[in-house]
Amino acid sequence: MEDVTTTIPFSSLRKDLKVGDEVCILSGDHEGVTGWVVNGDDDYVCVFNDRTGTEVEVSPKIVQFFTSPFVFGTESLDLKAPFTDAQKCVMKGDSNSQLVGKQVMVTKGDFRGY
């Protein structure tokens, strides 16, 4: 099969946003907010902001895909959240403590899909 080139009007293109995509809001009341798509359709996307723990609904037209900057080869302690002795003690008995600081997907319960 030979290479085929097709011209498509820009207005016909749509972002293919899926649950779990990290996005940044480009304009409006929530300009600059970054977070993960947790729900949506053609008319809106629901973005979860992990810094504030809130969800906002915006038009998919005002979001763009976002990738956090990758920090390579640093030994800086400011990038790691220091845990107090009390927090470490509580986490020691928690079967999920190995998940602290990791991205996970909830598969059951009220927060399924997050």
Secondary structure, 3 states (H helix, E strand, C coil): CCCCCCCCCHHHCCCCCCCCCEEEECCCCCCCCEEEEEEECCCCEEEEECCCCEEEEECHHHEEECCCCCCCCCCCHHHCCCCCHHHHHHHHCCCCHHHCCCCCCCCCCCCCCC
